Amino acid sequence: MQHLFDMRPEYPGYRLQKLEVFNWGTFDSSDGNVFCFEPQGRTSLLVGHNGSGKSTLVDAILTLLVDGKTRNYNVAAGAKKTERTPRSYIKGAYDRTTDETQVSVIRYLRPKGNHLTAISAVFKDEKLDRSFTLTQILYLKADGGDDRVYAFAPSARELKADLQGLVKSDEVRDHLKQSGYQTTRSYAEYLGWLTRQTGMRSKAISMFNQTVAVKDIQSLNLFIRAHMLEAANWQDKIQGLLKHFNDLSNAHSELVRAQRAQELLMPVASIGHKYQAKAEKLNHLQLQYAASESCFSVLKLQVFEPELARLEDKATSLETILSRVTQELEQSRDTVRKLKNEIEQAGGDRLRRIPDLILNEKEALSNKSSNFHNFQSNLKQCGLKETVWNQEQYQQAQTVLQELLPANFQQRKDIKQKQETVIGEKTAVETLLREERIELEALQQQRSNLPLQFTTVRSQLCNELSLKESELPYAAELIAVDPDQRTWTAAIEMVLRSFSLSLLIPERYYPRVRAYIEKRKLTGADGKGLRLDYLCVGSVAESSGDRIPASSLYHKLQFKPKHPLAPWVREEIQQRFNFQCCDHVDEFDQIPRNALTVNCHVKFNRKRHQKDDRDRTTDPRFFVLGWNNAEKKQRIQQHIQRLNTELETLQTQLNTLDQQSEELQSVKQAAEQALNITDFDQIDIARHQSAIESLQAEQKKLEESNDMVRVLKKQLVKAEEQEASLGKDRDEKIGQQAKLNSDLSNTRRLLDSTQAEIKQQRERDDYPQHEKLFPEIAESINVETLAIDNMEERMREWNKKIRAKIDRIREPLDELKEKLIEAMSRYLRDFKEETDDLNAKLESLESFIGVLERVNEEDLPRYERQFKDKLNDQASQEIALFNTELRTEQKQIEEKIDQLNGALRKVHYSPATYMRLKPSQVNDREIEDFKRSLRKCLDESLEQSPEANEARFQRIQLLVQRLSDKEKSAWRKKVIDVRNWYNFVAEEIVIESGETRSSYDGSSGQSGGEKAKLAFTILVAALAYQYDIDPDGFTPGRFQFVVVDEMFSKVDDQNAEFALNLFDQFGLQLLIVAPLDAKARVTEPFVDRYLYVVKDTETNRSKLLSMTAKEYEDEVKKNIKLSRTRSRNSQNTK
């Protein structure tokens, strides 16, 4: 039958000529039938009762044109996105029921799914007389998932003919290619064919997809967001963010755990070191106390033996003196008797005897003169200048000499110590001088600053393995301090010392070097064992260092140019030694970790600091960094000169001390010789001189005087006085001898007892250990002043003092032990996995300290580096990328609105006006909070302090937790959908003046009809823009097909007619889908084709019926009449 539209002019652009489906949904093709609808490029109306299969055909068109990620199946019918799927259409789902267990069951027309499904559409531009065909073959895979082949043909095709002979899914592509199709499994390639064929813009199919879903227009904002702006898929980005955060969270957990371990272990180490120091001191004191008994016995012996010898010498001397005194007493008594006889004889014999007496006295004088002069010479040697002439002077001299000897001993001891000190210093200087000369000689053979033992072990290794030494540098040979930063050299050398003396082994040599080192003892140039640190070096991309602060140690260094390992060293310095160099201590205090001052003061973290002022650290002669040693050689040469000068000075000091020692030795010998004179009589020459003079005077008087008796009586008085004096002296000496013999007996008894004690003590097992402590105990008790009369008291006082020290240490030591065990227990409570190797006992202290060293030197730096890397390189970058994509989406929305406004400018809203959309930021607290949280996650992103990293992590964690919270899914969808960030105002603009006639904010002040008119205007303008069609004329070769599903069901006829006129103005072909009711009649003036979808209630299969306008009119009337009858029956039933 010929229709009225056949007489109308042909329309431009590619329009739907034919739609064919095979085994699609309830359009079952088990009998081989292909369902076909042919609008032939004209606007068509697709009607049918609800559930008949209208939306199934709409979804077929969507499947053919729209990507599955954005496709909206059956949206107009109110279905959820997952309710209908390609799989359900392939198997022919027609009903959903529940079984006896109330489990949902879907019923299928083709439940096995072992068939092919096909959809095909032919589009034709009548003016250009060109056609193309889009075809998709769908099927189910073995795992139940769906798959498809996309096909494009630059001509009109028949689906039934193209499917002829096609049975298996793996033959689809070859079969279609043989039929003249291009095929692919990529939607992007498939869409590219369509885009190139029609010249449509990139979002045209997205716009087509959104237009199908337009059904009810209540809010301008919601309409624009839902239908004019494409929803971005943020799920993958959110999942990527969550994944990277999980990695970051794990790294953070490891870091926090390592920090917690450090926090718990540092008190263990601190208390442990205090405990060890006090315990060592207590143990030493207890050992001293235990050893004191044996030591005191030895000290007593050292006192008793010389005391006994002194007493024996004194007894011998006293015996001699007593013998002399007794002899002199007898002589004196004999003199008295003779004088008495001579008085009786009147003195005649006296004159005869005086010459003999004078001769005897002269002989005695001669015998004692040698002793006298030697004695006086020895006294002068000892500094006593006064001549000794009497017993009193002799006793005074003896006292002085006895006091002089201990002082002389101490002086000689001090001199000896000084000699030993100077000799030690001299030996050290000579050793150092020898080492410096060897070092200088070695440096003259190389260019680096390395000590000889390190270059020696490398030379041995390279010779054995046939490697070049230049390929195995020490890190120090690749690093130098910038000449402009020389003041920092000592501090930098201190921090990098261990790393700089590490041998760098390229990865390709590492197995050989490791095997060599394992099997050999490493020795330096002196033959002594040597420690060697070596590092395996892999490839690394050289870092720019842009993110490293200007104050970093890194920027004070230079790296050896063109050396292949220099980039690796540079990266290691950045990662492991990123110390901040502080000019002032205030700055040093503010930096939480990895800080350094020019005075070799280092902060590793808030609790661990170090300052090293040792010569090995600060003396430039010991510096190792750099690849040119000219400066170091000069310093060593200067040092050698200083050492030679110092050696000469020490030799002069030693000569002076030798001279002083010889002088003191002479004094000692002189004092000892003087003390050998144990009786004044041995040097008493004055007595004999006086006796000679007296006898000579007596002789002269006797010879000159006749008063002989008077003279003799005077002599008798003197002789009797002398006899009495000598008798008294003898009695005193006998008393002294008795006491001396008693002292000797007691001393011998004490000596024997002490020797017996020592013998018993030597037999004890602990005596050798105790014996080592004797010098220390002797020094503390001041053994030089120890004597018999003070010995016991001094030893008691020493014991008392040691016990007091032990008691003072023991009580706080017990407290420290309790604190230490509690600190260990706290650690083990948090780190239960360590209980297999550790326990809260003193025996485990070293193991705890070892764990702390591992945490400080390995775990904490590694976890800090991992956390920092993941925070900066993964999570923060992911957040930044996420934020950038959100901002990009904002920009795209604004560009899209600009594009829409460009299209709206071409559409008359009224004869004199057009519409313009104006976007504005939405005033929503949740969205603003989300944006603020996102900004906070990126703030201070370049600050690299641990505190800043931790704060940024906490902000990221809070944001990620909210984004991943399932209970906040509505909030997440809201805030990350950038479309929700905007409100839209529609302004009606006067074409001539550009003034705003009216403004619509989409929420108030408009009727439903006005909202619909505005929405239709925007919709058609957006389609025209994306399809790139001109409303003022016909543009050939453009895509001009649109599907609207129940778009006019809730719109008044006037606005529906306005919309249809807009579609017609732009030359768009419509496929209008509507229920079979009177409301669809508003479309009749614009419709040229009618398609009626019906469903067999017995077989649940759908079929297509083409209708004329008259047939459609009759069907509508019939349906209205049936509806009224049902309504009356329902009322009668009530």
Beta strands, then each sheet from edge to edge (+ up, - down):
strand 1: 15-22
strand 2: 35-37
strand 3: 44-48
strand 4: 93-98
strand 5: 104-108
strand 6: 117-125
strand 7: 130-140
strand 8: 146-153
strand 9: 182-184
strand 10: 479-481
strand 11: 502-506
strand 12: 533-537
strand 13: 557-559
strand 14: 580-582
strand 15: 595-597
strand 16: 601-603
strand 17: 609-611
strand 18: 913-921
strand 19: 982-990
strand 20: 996-1000
strand 21: 1041-1045
strand 22: 1069-1075
strand 23: 1089-1095
strand 24: 1102-1107
sheet 1: 2+ 1- 6+ 7- 8+ 9-
sheet 2: 21+ 22+ 3+ 23+ 24-
sheet 3: 4+ 5-
sheet 4: 10+ 13-
sheet 5: 11+ 12+
sheet 6: 14+ 15+ 16- 17+
sheet 7: 18+ 19- 20+
end
